[in-house]
């Protein structure tokens, strides 16, 4: 990152690059398919699989796997035909935009919290499918540090590269509304049809808009990182172990 290079428009590639100016439906399909295959590969490591690890280990594996799966999906999409990282919004940005991303991350955290509370109050549904992350964060000092690294660094990078860098950038060819809302809807659905879905949509919309305006995926990573950091910090400072 740099403090003296303004963000370039996200559909601008290096001079002389013959690649398409942004990814398309081919990259979306290939990237999401590679993500899905990678996620399915996690099943043998889960409680229902033959290895059946302890809750802390499974939580750490799952926390790391979400970022790994995103990077695998992005790598597959990148390998199809668009070889310019700039076409995916992976370009240098300014520290100002990173701070803006972090600030919007706090806003997203508050808004998604309000959405989850509202849904819980209206429906009584409060089962958290991310309970394994609380297990990981509560597994001791080393487990907490690894949870922070996996959730607040690896996962935001992997998921933003794929869902914003590939999916949102591809859909932006149809305009900002389709790009931002459509990409965020796909991002939310891939978190499962559960109470996390609306929260993921909120974070996705804010991250996508920050990326669109900055021309870089890195401020969107900052949005995502702030949100994911909240869980291990909650465990650290309160001892909270997740919804019953």
N, C-alpha and C positions, 0 to 999 in steps of 0.2 A: 504493500500500500504506500501511497505517496501523499504528500501535502501540497504538491505543486503541479499535479496533473489532473485537470478537470475530467470528469467522466465523459466518455464519448457516447453518442447515441447507440443504443443497443443493437441496431440493425446495421451497424457499420463494421465492415471487415477490413483487414489489412489491404493496402493498395496492392493490386496484382493478384489477390487471392481469387481463384476461379470457383471456390466453393459457394453454395447457396448462402445468401446473406443471413439466413436464420434456419434452424431445423424445421422439419415438417412432420406430417403424419407418420412417415416411415420411422423417424427417430422416436416419436412418441410410442408407437406400438412396440418397437424393438426394446426400448428402454424399460417400459413397464413390464414386458414379458420377462426380461432378464431379472428385473426386481422380483417378480412373482416366483420365478424358479429358485432364486436365492433364498427367499423367505421359506419356501417349502422345504428346502434343504435343512432348515433349522429344526424341523419336526422330530427327527431322531434324537436330538439333544434335549427335547422338552420332557415334561413329566410323563407324557403319554408314550414317549419313545423308549427304546431299549436301554439307554444310558441312565435316564432318570436322575439327573444331578440334584444336589441339595438346592434349596430355594435361593441362597445367595449366589451360588455359581450360575444357576439358570438365569437369574436376574442380570448378572454381568454379561453373560453370553448374549442375551436378548438385547441389552442396551448397546452392545458393540455391533450386533448383527444388523440393526436398523440402519446404522451408518454404512456398514459394509455393503448391504444390499443396495442402498442408494448409489454408492460409487460403482458397483457392478453394473447397475442399470444405466448410469451415465456413460460408463466406458463402452458399453455395447452400443448405445445411441451414437456416441462420438465416432465409433469405428465404422458406422454404416457409410457415411459419405462426407459429412461436414467435419473437416479436420482443423478448422480454426476455432480455438477456444473462445475468441472474441464473439463468435456467432452465438455462443451459449451464455454470453454475459460474464464470462470469466475473464475479467480484465481489472487492471489496477483502479483503485478508487481513492478517495481522500479520507483523511481521518474525520473530517467534518461529517461526511456521509456515514461513516461507521458509528459515530456518536448519535446521529439522527436515527440510524437503524436500532441502536440500543434503546434510545428513548421511545421509539415506537414499539419496541419489544415490551417495555414496561406497560404501555397502553394496551397492547394486545393481551398481556397477562391479566390485567384488570378486567377487560371486556370479556375474555373467555371465562374468567372466574364467575362473573355475573351471569353469563349465559348458562353455565353449568348449575349454578345455584338455582336459577329460575326453573330450569328443566327438572331438577331434583324436587323442588317445591311443588311443581305442577303434577308430576308423574309419580313421585316417590321412588323413581329408579335411580339408584346411586352406586351400582356395581361398577368398579373401576377396573377395566381390562389391563391397566398398566401397574397393577399391584406388585408385579415381580420387580419393578424398579425400586419400590420402597424396601423390598427384601434386600436388594443389592446395596442400597444406600445405608441400610441399617446393619450391615454385616461387619462393622469394624472400620478402623481408620483406612487401611489399604483399599478395602472394598468401596468406601465412600469416595476416595480419590479417583479410583477407576470409574466409578459411576459418573462422576463429574466430567471426566475426560471423554467418556463414551457418549453421554447424553448431551453435554453442552459444547462439545468440540466436534467429535467424529460424526454423530448423527446429523447435526445441522449442516455440516459440509456435504455429506452424502445426499441427504434429502433435498437440500436446496439446489445442488448441482443438477439433480434429476428433475424435480418438480418445478422449479423456477427456471433453471438453465435450459432444460429441454422442453418440458410440457408448456409452461407459460410462454416462453419465447416463441414456440411454434404457433400457439393459438393467438398471439398478439398480431399475427398477420390479418386477423379478422377484426381487429380493433381492440382498444383497451378494455372494454366491458367484457367481451368474450374471453380475452386473454387472461385477465385478472380473475374474473368469477369462474370461468370454465376450468382454468388450471387449479384454482383453489378447491373447486368441487371434486376434481379427480384426486387431489391430495387428501381431502377429507375422507373420501370413500376408501382409499387405501389404508386408512387407519381403522377401518371396520365400522359396521353399522352398530354403534354403541354410543355411550354418552360422550366419548372423546370426539366423535364426528363433528358436531357443531363447533367445538373448541378448535379443532384442526382447521376448520373452514375459516374461522376468524383470523387465526394466525396466518393462514395461507393468503388471505386477501391483503392483509397489511404487508406481509413479506413481498408479495407480488407487486404491489403498488410501489413500494420502496425500491425494488429492483427496476421497475419500469422507469421511474423518475431519475434514478441515479445512473442507469445504464450499466450497472454492475451487480453481480449476484452477491458480492461480499456484504453489503449492508443488509440484505435479506438473511444472510447467515447470522448476522448480529441480532436481528429480530428473533430468529429461531433459538439462538443460544441463550438469550435472556429468559425466554419462556422455559426452556428445558432445564436451566440452572435452578429454577425455583424449587423443583421437587427435591433434589438432594440437599439444598440449603434448608428446606422445611424440615427434613429429617434431622439434619445436623443441629439446628437451633431449637427444635421443639420435641424431637423424639417421636414425631408422628409416624405411624406405620401404615397409613393408608386407610381408606374406608373399610369398614367391617365386611 
